[in-house]
Structure formats: structure tokens, C-alpha cells
Amino acid sequence: MRRFKQALPSSENITILKQKTHGILALCDEKSFPYTVPLNYVYLNDKIYFHCATVGRKLDIIHQNNKASFCVIDQDAVIPEKFTTAYSSVIASGTIKAITDEKDKQIILEEFIRKFSADYFTEGLEEIKIYMNRTCILELTIEELTGKEGLELQKLKTK
């Protein structure tokens, strides 16, 4: 990172990943053509998990190139009079693969229920039974995790 003074500490990067719900997954196919897609996710055991259909462009690209990057925006407040933005974000980069073990898929899908539908956990378990065979779980193993905070946000925090 060029502006190292704006780097977020590792613990804050993890906090952001645990708290936020959506981000942008970036992939690159064998012809070096980029593909990005917004996804919800869960952060569990130092990895990021996504769920999707068992077929599609994401999976086709992952089979060609398993390198991935995932960006989560924590804050984004435009400050028009200063022609800038008060922001913070985290980028995780690493390798991505499909999880095939049914027990592992169950654990991860239950984590999705806890994060997004905690008040409907029992109903969520029924959904898992219905859709398990039609659901792919992707696991991003983080090899690099960086976070950055804009100068304007840093100034706001010190006030």
C-alpha cells in the first residue's frame, strides 16, 4: 500500500469483515478479462464464504483461475465542499475454491442464517435441507488482507 499511514490495523480489518454483509468479488478469466460480482458473505475461521448456484460464470472463471479479490466498503461519506470522501475499506486477496463436503457446507450455511436471518434459524435449517444440493459454497482463503482509511475519516475520528 502506497499510503501506509492510511492502513488500517489487522484487527480493524477483521472487525469490518465480521460486521459488514456485502462486498464485491473480483475474478479474472484465462484471457485476463475481469469479472466482478456483488455478494453477501460470512467470515469464519479466517476465511470468507459465499453461496451461489452450482453453475454459472463465477464457477466457470474459478475453474480457469482460482485467484480472487474481495472488497468490502465499511464507510463512504462524500464531502462535497472538500471534493473528497471519508471512507474505509478492506480488500482480501487469495485463492478461491468450491467446498464439496456436506458437513462443511451445512456449517457454513448455518452461519449465513445466524448472520442474516437469526430470528428464523429453525426455518433456515429447513431451507438448507431443500436447497443443499442446488447450492455451491465458495471459500476464499485469504493470503493478503489490507484495509485503508481516507484522511478525511481519520480527521473526523480525532475530533
Secondary structure, DSSP 8 states (H G I E B T S, - for coil): ---GGGB--HHHHHHHHHH--EEEEEEE-TT--EEEEEEE-EEETTEEEEEE-SSSHHHHHHHH--EEEEEEEEEEEEEGGGTEEEEEEEEEEEEEEEE--HHHHHHHHHHHHHHH-GGGHHHHHHHHHHHGGG-EEEEEEEEEEEEEE-HHHHHHHH-
